[in-house]
Amino acid sequence: MFLLSAGKNLSGRTGIPENSRKIQEFLSTLQSKYDVIIYDTPSFSDGLEYILAMYGLDNIIMVVEANRFSGELIDTELASLKGKGITSLGTVLNKYHAKRS
C-alpha cells in the first residue's frame, strides 16, 4: 500500500502536482504501477464532478453523510456520473446514529 496525501506537510508542500497537465501525467504514472487507486475527494457540493473528470476516474464508491443530502439528490448525482461513464461500485452511509429502543 502507498499513501499520498493531498494536504500540506510540514514543509508546506503537497505530494500532488498543482496544474492539471502535471496531475494527468502523475495519475497516468500511478495507474501504470497500481491495480487499484483510491482517491479521497471533496463532497459533490465542492465540485466533485470536475475533480472526477480531471482525474479520469471510471468507478466511484460514494460516502454519504447521514441526514445531509436527500436520497433524490444522491440518485441524481449517481445518474449524472453514470452519464459520464463513471460506475458506482456502492455507497457507504457515514455518521449514522441508530436510535436505541
MARGUBA-354839 format. One record per atom (N, C-alpha, C): atom name; z, x, y; residue number from 1; chain; residue in three letters. Coordinates in nm, 3 decimals, decimal comma. Layout:
% MARGUBA-354839
+------+---------+---------+---------+-----+-----+------+
! atom !      c3 !      c1 !      c2 ! seq ! mol ! type !
+------+---------+---------+---------+-----+-----+------+
!   CA !       Z !       X !       Y ! NUM !   A !  ALA !
...
+------+---------+---------+---------+-----+-----+------+
//
This chain:
% MARGUBA-354839
+------+---------+---------+---------+-----+-----+------+
! atom !      c3 !      c1 !      c2 ! seq ! mol ! type !
+------+---------+---------+---------+-----+-----+------+
!    N !   0,000 !   0,084 !  -0,117 !   1 !   A !  MET !
!   CA !   0,000 !   0,000 !   0,000 !   1 !   A !  MET !
!    C !   0,000 !   0,089 !   0,124 !   1 !   A !  MET !
!    N !  -0,071 !   0,044 !   0,225 !   2 !   A !  PHE !
!   CA !  -0,081 !   0,115 !   0,351 !   2 !   A !  PHE !
!    C !  -0,055 !   0,015 !   0,462 !   2 !   A !  PHE !
!    N !   0,030 !   0,049 !   0,558 !   3 !   A !  LEU !
!   CA !   0,062 !  -0,041 !   0,669 !   3 !   A !  LEU !
!    C !   0,021 !   0,022 !   0,800 !   3 !   A !  LEU !
!    N !  -0,053 !  -0,053 !   0,879 !   4 !   A !  LEU !
!   CA !  -0,095 !  -0,007 !   1,011 !   4 !   A !  LEU !
!    C !  -0,046 !  -0,109 !   1,112 !   4 !   A !  LEU !
!    N !   0,039 !  -0,067 !   1,200 !   5 !   A !  SER !
!   CA !   0,098 !  -0,157 !   1,298 !   5 !   A !  SER !
!    C !   0,007 !  -0,172 !   1,420 !   5 !   A !  SER !
!    N !  -0,001 !  -0,295 !   1,472 !   6 !   A !  ALA !
!   CA !  -0,075 !  -0,317 !   1,596 !   6 !   A !  ALA !
!    C !   0,017 !  -0,303 !   1,716 !   6 !   A !  ALA !
!    N !   0,147 !  -0,298 !   1,692 !   7 !   A !  GLY !
!   CA !   0,243 !  -0,282 !   1,801 !   7 !   A !  GLY !
!    C !   0,250 !  -0,138 !   1,847 !   7 !   A !  GLY !
!    N !   0,312 !  -0,118 !   1,961 !   8 !   A !  LYS !
!   CA !   0,323 !   0,018 !   2,015 !   8 !   A !  LYS !
!    C !   0,432 !   0,096 !   1,941 !   8 !   A !  LYS !
!    N !   0,404 !   0,223 !   1,915 !   9 !   A !  ASN !
!   CA !   0,506 !   0,308 !   1,855 !   9 !   A !  ASN !
!    C !   0,580 !   0,381 !   1,967 !   9 !   A !  ASN !
!    N !   0,667 !   0,471 !   1,932 !  10 !   A !  LEU !
!   CA !   0,749 !   0,538 !   2,032 !  10 !   A !  LEU !
!    C !   0,667 !   0,620 !   2,131 !  10 !   A !  LEU !
!    N !   0,550 !   0,665 !   2,090 !  11 !   A !  SER !
!   CA !   0,466 !   0,743 !   2,181 !  11 !   A !  SER !
!    C !   0,385 !   0,652 !   2,274 !  11 !   A !  SER !
!    N !   0,395 !   0,518 !   2,254 !  12 !   A !  GLY !
!   CA !   0,322 !   0,424 !   2,337 !  12 !   A !  GLY !
!    C !   0,180 !   0,397 !   2,290 !  12 !   A !  GLY !
!    N !   0,141 !   0,453 !   2,174 !  13 !   A !  ARG !
!   CA !   0,005 !   0,433 !   2,121 !  13 !   A !  ARG !
!    C !   0,010 !   0,342 !   2,000 !  13 !   A !  ARG !
!    N !  -0,099 !   0,273 !   1,976 !  14 !   A !  THR !
!   CA !  -0,109 !   0,191 !   1,856 !  14 !   A !  THR !
!    C !  -0,199 !   0,263 !   1,757 !  14 !   A !  THR !
!    N !  -0,199 !   0,216 !   1,632 !  15 !   A !  GLY !
!   CA !  -0,286 !   0,273 !   1,532 !  15 !   A !  GLY !
!    C !  -0,425 !   0,212 !   1,534 !  15 !   A !  GLY !
!    N !  -0,443 !   0,103 !   1,608 !  16 !   A !  ILE !
!   CA !  -0,570 !   0,032 !   1,610 !  16 !   A !  ILE !
!    C !  -0,649 !   0,066 !   1,736 !  16 !   A !  ILE !
!    N !  -0,776 !   0,100 !   1,723 !  17 !   A !  PRO !
!   CA !  -0,858 !   0,130 !   1,841 !  17 !   A !  PRO !
!    C !  -0,864 !   0,011 !   1,937 !  17 !   A !  PRO !
!    N !  -0,890 !   0,040 !   2,064 !  18 !   A !  GLU !
!   CA !  -0,882 !  -0,065 !   2,166 !  18 !   A !  GLU !
!    C !  -1,012 !  -0,136 !   2,198 !  18 !   A !  GLU !
!    N !  -1,129 !  -0,078 !   2,175 !  19 !   A !  ASN !
!   CA !  -1,252 !  -0,153 !   2,208 !  19 !   A !  ASN !
!    C !  -1,318 !  -0,208 !   2,081 !  19 !   A !  ASN !
!    N !  -1,397 !  -0,314 !   2,098 !  20 !   A !  SER !
!   CA !  -1,447 !  -0,387 !   1,981 !  20 !   A !  SER !
!    C !  -1,540 !  -0,304 !   1,893 !  20 !   A !  SER !
!    N !  -1,621 !  -0,215 !   1,949 !  21 !   A !  ARG !
!   CA !  -1,709 !  -0,131 !   1,866 !  21 !   A !  ARG !
!    C !  -1,624 !  -0,041 !   1,777 !  21 !   A !  ARG !
!    N !  -1,522 !   0,020 !   1,835 !  22 !   A !  LYS !
!   CA !  -1,435 !   0,107 !   1,755 !  22 !   A !  LYS !
!    C !  -1,357 !   0,027 !   1,652 !  22 !   A !  LYS !
!    N !  -1,318 !  -0,095 !   1,688 !  23 !   A !  ILE !
!   CA !  -1,247 !  -0,180 !   1,592 !  23 !   A !  ILE !
!    C !  -1,338 !  -0,208 !   1,473 !  23 !   A !  ILE !
!    N !  -1,464 !  -0,245 !   1,499 !  24 !   A !  GLN !
!   CA !  -1,559 !  -0,273 !   1,390 !  24 !   A !  GLN !
!    C !  -1,578 !  -0,151 !   1,300 !  24 !   A !  GLN !
!    N !  -1,592 !  -0,033 !   1,358 !  25 !   A !  GLU !
!   CA !  -1,607 !   0,089 !   1,279 !  25 !   A !  GLU !
!    C !  -1,481 !   0,115 !   1,196 !  25 !   A !  GLU !
!    N !  -1,367 !   0,098 !   1,259 !  26 !   A !  PHE !
!   CA !  -1,239 !   0,120 !   1,192 !  26 !   A !  PHE !
!    C !  -1,223 !   0,024 !   1,075 !  26 !   A !  PHE !
!    N !  -1,253 !  -0,105 !   1,097 !  27 !   A !  LEU !
!   CA !  -1,238 !  -0,204 !   0,991 !  27 !   A !  LEU !
!    C !  -1,337 !  -0,182 !   0,878 !  27 !   A !  LEU !
!    N !  -1,457 !  -0,136 !   0,909 !  28 !   A !  SER !
!   CA !  -1,554 !  -0,102 !   0,805 !  28 !   A !  SER !
!    C !  -1,501 !   0,010 !   0,716 !  28 !   A !  SER !
!    N !  -1,437 !   0,107 !   0,778 !  29 !   A !  THR !
!   CA !  -1,376 !   0,217 !   0,702 !  29 !   A !  THR !
!    C !  -1,267 !   0,164 !   0,610 !  29 !   A !  THR !
!    N !  -1,180 !   0,077 !   0,663 !  30 !   A !  LEU !
!   CA !  -1,074 !   0,019 !   0,581 !  30 !   A !  LEU !
!    C !  -1,133 !  -0,061 !   0,465 !  30 !   A !  LEU !
!    N !  -1,236 !  -0,143 !   0,493 !  31 !   A !  GLN !
!   CA !  -1,295 !  -0,227 !   0,391 !  31 !   A !  GLN !
!    C !  -1,362 !  -0,146 !   0,280 !  31 !   A !  GLN !
!    N !  -1,407 !  -0,026 !   0,312 !  32 !   A !  SER !
!   CA !  -1,468 !   0,057 !   0,208 !  32 !   A !  SER !
!    C !  -1,362 !   0,125 !   0,121 !  32 !   A !  SER !
!    N !  -1,238 !   0,132 !   0,169 !  33 !   A !  LYS !
!   CA !  -1,131 !   0,201 !   0,094 !  33 !   A !  LYS !
!    C !  -1,039 !   0,107 !   0,017 !  33 !   A !  LYS !
!    N !  -1,028 !  -0,020 !   0,061 !  34 !   A !  TYR !
!   CA !  -0,930 !  -0,111 !   0,002 !  34 !   A !  TYR !
!    C !  -0,995 !  -0,239 !  -0,047 !  34 !   A !  TYR !
!    N !  -0,944 !  -0,292 !  -0,157 !  35 !   A !  ASP !
!   CA !  -0,994 !  -0,419 !  -0,212 !  35 !   A !  ASP !
!    C !  -0,946 !  -0,538 !  -0,130 !  35 !   A !  ASP !
!    N !  -0,821 !  -0,534 !  -0,086 !  36 !   A !  VAL !
!   CA !  -0,762 !  -0,644 !  -0,010 !  36 !   A !  VAL !
!    C !  -0,698 !  -0,587 !   0,115 !  36 !   A !  VAL !
!    N !  -0,729 !  -0,648 !   0,229 !  37 !   A !  ILE !
!   CA !  -0,670 !  -0,608 !   0,356 !  37 !   A !  ILE !
!    C !  -0,606 !  -0,733 !   0,416 !  37 !   A !  ILE !
!    N !  -0,480 !  -0,723 !   0,455 !  38 !   A !  ILE !
!   CA !  -0,409 !  -0,835 !   0,514 !  38 !   A !  ILE !
!    C !  -0,386 !  -0,806 !   0,661 !  38 !   A !  ILE !
!    N !  -0,432 !  -0,898 !   0,747 !  39 !   A !  TYR !
!   CA !  -0,412 !  -0,885 !   0,891 !  39 !   A !  TYR !
!    C !  -0,310 !  -0,989 !   0,934 !  39 !   A !  TYR !
!    N !  -0,211 !  -0,947 !   1,008 !  40 !   A !  ASP !
!   CA !  -0,115 !  -1,040 !   1,067 !  40 !   A !  ASP !
!    C !  -0,163 !  -1,064 !   1,210 !  40 !   A !  ASP !
!    N !  -0,209 !  -1,186 !   1,238 !  41 !   A !  THR !
!   CA !  -0,271 !  -1,215 !   1,367 !  41 !   A !  THR !
!    C !  -0,188 !  -1,315 !   1,447 !  41 !   A !  THR !
!    N !  -0,218 !  -1,328 !   1,575 !  42 !   A !  PRO !
!   CA !  -0,151 !  -1,430 !   1,657 !  42 !   A !  PRO !
!    C !  -0,187 !  -1,571 !   1,612 !  42 !   A !  PRO !
!    N !  -0,123 !  -1,670 !   1,670 !  43 !   A !  SER !
!   CA !  -0,149 !  -1,809 !   1,633 !  43 !   A !  SER !
!    C !  -0,282 !  -1,857 !   1,691 !  43 !   A !  SER !
!    N !  -0,329 !  -1,972 !   1,641 !  44 !   A !  PHE !
!   CA !  -0,452 !  -2,031 !   1,693 !  44 !   A !  PHE !
!    C !  -0,443 !  -2,054 !   1,843 !  44 !   A !  PHE !
!    N !  -0,325 !  -2,090 !   1,890 !  45 !   A !  SER !
!   CA !  -0,309 !  -2,117 !   2,033 !  45 !   A !  SER !
!    C !  -0,332 !  -1,992 !   2,116 !  45 !   A !  SER !
!    N !  -0,331 !  -1,875 !   2,052 !  46 !   A !  ASP !
!   CA !  -0,356 !  -1,748 !   2,122 !  46 !   A !  ASP !
!    C !  -0,500 !  -1,700 !   2,105 !  46 !   A !  ASP !
!    N !  -0,589 !  -1,787 !   2,056 !  47 !   A !  GLY !
!   CA !  -0,730 !  -1,749 !   2,043 !  47 !   A !  GLY !
!    C !  -0,763 !  -1,681 !   1,911 !  47 !   A !  GLY !
!    N !  -0,704 !  -1,729 !   1,803 !  48 !   A !  LEU !
!   CA !  -0,723 !  -1,665 !   1,672 !  48 !   A !  LEU !
!    C !  -0,869 !  -1,664 !   1,628 !  48 !   A !  LEU !
!    N !  -0,945 !  -1,768 !   1,657 !  49 !   A !  GLU !
!   CA !  -1,085 !  -1,772 !   1,611 !  49 !   A !  GLU !
!    C !  -1,163 !  -1,651 !   1,663 !  49 !   A !  GLU !
!    N !  -1,137 !  -1,612 !   1,787 !  50 !   A !  TYR !
!   CA !  -1,203 !  -1,494 !   1,844 !  50 !   A !  TYR !
!    C !  -1,165 !  -1,370 !   1,764 !  50 !   A !  TYR !
!    N !  -1,037 !  -1,357 !   1,733 !  51 !   A !  ILE !
!   CA !  -0,988 !  -1,241 !   1,659 !  51 !   A !  ILE !
!    C !  -1,051 !  -1,236 !   1,520 !  51 !   A !  ILE !
!    N !  -1,053 !  -1,351 !   1,451 !  52 !   A !  LEU !
!   CA !  -1,112 !  -1,355 !   1,317 !  52 !   A !  LEU !
!    C !  -1,259 !  -1,317 !   1,319 !  52 !   A !  LEU !
!    N !  -1,332 !  -1,368 !   1,418 !  53 !   A !  ALA !
!   CA !  -1,474 !  -1,335 !   1,429 !  53 !   A !  ALA !
!    C !  -1,492 !  -1,187 !   1,460 !  53 !   A !  ALA !
!    N !  -1,408 !  -1,133 !   1,548 !  54 !   A !  MET !
!   CA !  -1,418 !  -0,993 !   1,586 !  54 !   A !  MET !
!    C !  -1,391 !  -0,903 !   1,464 !  54 !   A !  MET !
!    N !  -1,294 !  -0,940 !   1,382 !  55 !   A !  TYR !
!   CA !  -1,259 !  -0,859 !   1,266 !  55 !   A !  TYR !
!    C !  -1,355 !  -0,880 !   1,150 !  55 !   A !  TYR !
!    N !  -1,437 !  -0,985 !   1,154 !  56 !   A !  GLY !
!   CA !  -1,532 !  -1,011 !   1,046 !  56 !   A !  GLY !
!    C !  -1,464 !  -1,056 !   0,918 !  56 !   A !  GLY !
!    N !  -1,357 !  -1,134 !   0,931 !  57 !   A !  LEU !
!   CA !  -1,283 !  -1,178 !   0,813 !  57 !   A !  LEU !
!    C !  -1,356 !  -1,291 !   0,742 !  57 !   A !  LEU !
!    N !  -1,336 !  -1,299 !   0,610 !  58 !   A !  ASP !
!   CA !  -1,403 !  -1,405 !   0,536 !  58 !   A !  ASP !
!    C !  -1,306 !  -1,500 !   0,466 !  58 !   A !  ASP !
!    N !  -1,178 !  -1,466 !   0,459 !  59 !   A !  ASN !
!   CA !  -1,075 !  -1,550 !   0,398 !  59 !   A !  ASN !
!    C !  -0,952 !  -1,552 !   0,486 !  59 !   A !  ASN !
!    N !  -0,872 !  -1,660 !   0,474 !  60 !   A !  ILE !
!   CA !  -0,751 !  -1,670 !   0,553 !  60 !   A !  ILE !
!    C !  -0,642 !  -1,739 !   0,470 !  60 !   A !  ILE !
!    N !  -0,520 !  -1,692 !   0,486 !  61 !   A !  ILE !
!   CA !  -0,401 !  -1,764 !   0,441 !  61 !   A !  ILE !
!    C !  -0,328 !  -1,801 !   0,568 !  61 !   A !  ILE !
!    N !  -0,321 !  -1,931 !   0,596 !  62 !   A !  MET !
!   CA !  -0,262 !  -1,976 !   0,721 !  62 !   A !  MET !
!    C !  -0,112 !  -1,996 !   0,705 !  62 !   A !  MET !
!    N !  -0,035 !  -1,939 !   0,797 !  63 !   A !  VAL !
!   CA !   0,110 !  -1,961 !   0,802 !  63 !   A !  VAL !
!    C !   0,135 !  -2,059 !   0,916 !  63 !   A !  VAL !
!    N !   0,196 !  -2,173 !   0,882 !  64 !   A !  VAL !
!   CA !   0,217 !  -2,281 !   0,979 !  64 !   A !  VAL !
!    C !   0,366 !  -2,301 !   1,001 !  64 !   A !  VAL !
!    N !   0,408 !  -2,295 !   1,127 !  65 !   A !  GLU !
!   CA !   0,548 !  -2,318 !   1,162 !  65 !   A !  GLU !
!    C !   0,577 !  -2,468 !   1,154 !  65 !   A !  GLU !
!    N !   0,682 !  -2,505 !   1,081 !  66 !   A !  ALA !
!   CA !   0,718 !  -2,645 !   1,064 !  66 !   A !  ALA !
!    C !   0,741 !  -2,713 !   1,199 !  66 !   A !  ALA !
!    N !   0,690 !  -2,834 !   1,211 !  67 !   A !  ASN !
!   CA !   0,708 !  -2,919 !   1,330 !  67 !   A !  ASN !
!    C !   0,648 !  -2,863 !   1,458 !  67 !   A !  ASN !
!    N !   0,559 !  -2,765 !   1,448 !  68 !   A !  ARG !
!   CA !   0,497 !  -2,711 !   1,569 !  68 !   A !  ARG !
!    C !   0,360 !  -2,772 !   1,596 !  68 !   A !  ARG !
!    N !   0,280 !  -2,791 !   1,492 !  69 !   A !  PHE !
!   CA !   0,145 !  -2,846 !   1,506 !  69 !   A !  PHE !
!    C !   0,130 !  -2,967 !   1,414 !  69 !   A !  PHE !
!    N !   0,048 !  -3,061 !   1,455 !  70 !   A !  SER !
!   CA !   0,023 !  -3,179 !   1,372 !  70 !   A !  SER !
!    C !  -0,067 !  -3,141 !   1,254 !  70 !   A !  SER !
!    N !  -0,057 !  -3,219 !   1,148 !  71 !   A !  GLY !
!   CA !  -0,145 !  -3,199 !   1,033 !  71 !   A !  GLY !
!    C !  -0,291 !  -3,215 !   1,071 !  71 !   A !  GLY !
!    N !  -0,317 !  -3,306 !   1,165 !  72 !   A !  GLU !
!   CA !  -0,454 !  -3,330 !   1,211 !  72 !   A !  GLU !
!    C !  -0,510 !  -3,205 !   1,279 !  72 !   A !  GLU !
!    N !  -0,430 !  -3,140 !   1,363 !  73 !   A !  LEU !
!   CA !  -0,476 !  -3,018 !   1,431 !  73 !   A !  LEU !
!    C !  -0,502 !  -2,907 !   1,330 !  73 !   A !  LEU !
!    N !  -0,414 !  -2,893 !   1,233 !  74 !   A !  ILE !
!   CA !  -0,431 !  -2,790 !   1,130 !  74 !   A !  ILE !
!    C !  -0,560 !  -2,816 !   1,052 !  74 !   A !  ILE !
!    N !  -0,584 !  -2,943 !   1,013 !  75 !   A !  ASP !
!   CA !  -0,708 !  -2,978 !   0,943 !  75 !   A !  ASP !
!    C !  -0,831 !  -2,947 !   1,028 !  75 !   A !  ASP !
!    N !  -0,823 !  -2,976 !   1,158 !  76 !   A !  THR !
!   CA !  -0,934 !  -2,948 !   1,249 !  76 !   A !  THR !
!    C !  -0,963 !  -2,798 !   1,255 !  76 !   A !  THR !
!    N !  -0,857 !  -2,717 !   1,267 !  77 !   A !  GLU !
!   CA !  -0,875 !  -2,572 !   1,273 !  77 !   A !  GLU !
!    C !  -0,933 !  -2,518 !   1,143 !  77 !   A !  GLU !
!    N !  -0,884 !  -2,569 !   1,029 !  78 !   A !  LEU !
!   CA !  -0,937 !  -2,523 !   0,900 !  78 !   A !  LEU !
!    C !  -1,084 !  -2,561 !   0,884 !  78 !   A !  LEU !
!    N !  -1,122 !  -2,681 !   0,930 !  79 !   A !  ALA !
!   CA !  -1,262 !  -2,723 !   0,924 !  79 !   A !  ALA !
!    C !  -1,349 !  -2,635 !   1,013 !  79 !   A !  ALA !
!    N !  -1,296 !  -2,599 !   1,130 !  80 !   A !  SER !
!   CA !  -1,369 !  -2,511 !   1,222 !  80 !   A !  SER !
!    C !  -1,391 !  -2,374 !   1,158 !  80 !   A !  SER !
!    N !  -1,288 !  -2,322 !   1,093 !  81 !   A !  LEU !
!   CA !  -1,301 !  -2,192 !   1,025 !  81 !   A !  LEU !
!    C !  -1,402 !  -2,200 !   0,912 !  81 !   A !  LEU !
!    N !  -1,396 !  -2,309 !   0,834 !  82 !   A !  LYS !
!   CA !  -1,491 !  -2,328 !   0,724 !  82 !   A !  LYS !
!    C !  -1,634 !  -2,329 !   0,776 !  82 !   A !  LYS !
!    N !  -1,655 !  -2,392 !   0,892 !  83 !   A !  GLY !
!   CA !  -1,787 !  -2,395 !   0,953 !  83 !   A !  GLY !
!    C !  -1,836 !  -2,258 !   0,995 !  83 !   A !  GLY !
!    N !  -1,744 !  -2,164 !   1,013 !  84 !   A !  LYS !
!   CA !  -1,779 !  -2,026 !   1,049 !  84 !   A !  LYS !
!    C !  -1,783 !  -1,935 !   0,927 !  84 !   A !  LYS !
!    N !  -1,773 !  -1,995 !   0,807 !  85 !   A !  GLY !
!   CA !  -1,781 !  -1,916 !   0,684 !  85 !   A !  GLY !
!    C !  -1,651 !  -1,851 !   0,642 !  85 !   A !  GLY !
!    N !  -1,538 !  -1,895 !   0,699 !  86 !   A !  ILE !
!   CA !  -1,408 !  -1,839 !   0,664 !  86 !   A !  ILE !
!    C !  -1,338 !  -1,937 !   0,570 !  86 !   A !  ILE !
!    N !  -1,305 !  -1,892 !   0,450 !  87 !   A !  THR !
!   CA !  -1,246 !  -1,976 !   0,347 !  87 !   A !  THR !
!    C !  -1,094 !  -1,970 !   0,354 !  87 !   A !  THR !
!    N !  -1,029 !  -2,086 !   0,344 !  88 !   A !  SER !
!   CA !  -0,883 !  -2,092 !   0,339 !  88 !   A !  SER !
!    C !  -0,839 !  -2,070 !   0,194 !  88 !   A !  SER !
!    N !  -0,754 !  -1,970 !   0,173 !  89 !   A !  LEU !
!   CA !  -0,700 !  -1,944 !   0,040 !  89 !   A !  LEU !
!    C !  -0,570 !  -2,018 !   0,016 !  89 !   A !  LEU !
!    N !  -0,515 !  -2,077 !   0,122 !  90 !   A !  GLY !
!   CA !  -0,391 !  -2,152 !   0,110 !  90 !   A !  GLY !
!    C !  -0,317 !  -2,157 !   0,243 !  90 !   A !  GLY !
!    N !  -0,207 !  -2,232 !   0,242 !  91 !   A !  THR !
!   CA !  -0,125 !  -2,248 !   0,362 !  91 !   A !  THR !
!    C !   0,021 !  -2,227 !   0,325 !  91 !   A !  THR !
!    N !   0,094 !  -2,157 !   0,412 !  92 !   A !  VAL !
!   CA !   0,237 !  -2,133 !   0,393 !  92 !   A !  VAL !
!    C !   0,311 !  -2,206 !   0,503 !  92 !   A !  VAL !
!    N !   0,411 !  -2,287 !   0,467 !  93 !   A !  LEU !
!   CA !   0,494 !  -2,356 !   0,565 !  93 !   A !  LEU !
!    C !   0,613 !  -2,266 !   0,597 !  93 !   A !  LEU !
!    N !   0,628 !  -2,235 !   0,724 !  94 !   A !  ASN !
!   CA !   0,729 !  -2,140 !   0,771 !  94 !   A !  ASN !
!    C !   0,834 !  -2,213 !   0,855 !  94 !   A !  ASN !
!    N !   0,957 !  -2,166 !   0,850 !  95 !   A !  LYS !
!   CA !   1,068 !  -2,218 !   0,932 !  95 !   A !  LYS !
!    C !   1,099 !  -2,365 !   0,905 !  95 !   A !  LYS !
!    N !   1,087 !  -2,406 !   0,780 !  96 !   A !  TYR !
!   CA !   1,119 !  -2,543 !   0,741 !  96 !   A !  TYR !
!    C !   1,265 !  -2,549 !   0,700 !  96 !   A !  TYR !
!    N !   1,337 !  -2,645 !   0,753 !  97 !   A !  HIS !
!   CA !   1,478 !  -2,663 !   0,719 !  97 !   A !  HIS !
!    C !   1,495 !  -2,798 !   0,650 !  97 !   A !  HIS !
!    N !   1,520 !  -2,794 !   0,520 !  98 !   A !  ALA !
!   CA !   1,537 !  -2,918 !   0,443 !  98 !   A !  ALA !
!    C !   1,670 !  -2,982 !   0,478 !  98 !   A !  ALA !
!    N !   1,669 !  -3,115 !   0,485 !  99 !   A !  LYS !
!   CA !   1,794 !  -3,188 !   0,510 !  99 !   A !  LYS !
!    C !   1,872 !  -3,196 !   0,380 !  99 !   A !  LYS !
!    N !   2,000 !  -3,173 !   0,391 ! 100 !   A !  ARG !
!   CA !   2,086 !  -3,182 !   0,271 ! 100 !   A !  ARG !
!    C !   2,137 !  -3,325 !   0,257 ! 100 !   A !  ARG !
!    N !   2,146 !  -3,371 !   0,132 ! 101 !   A !  SER !
!   CA !   2,194 !  -3,508 !   0,112 ! 101 !   A !  SER !
!    C !   2,338 !  -3,512 !   0,069 ! 101 !   A !  SER !
+------+---------+---------+---------+-----+-----+------+
//
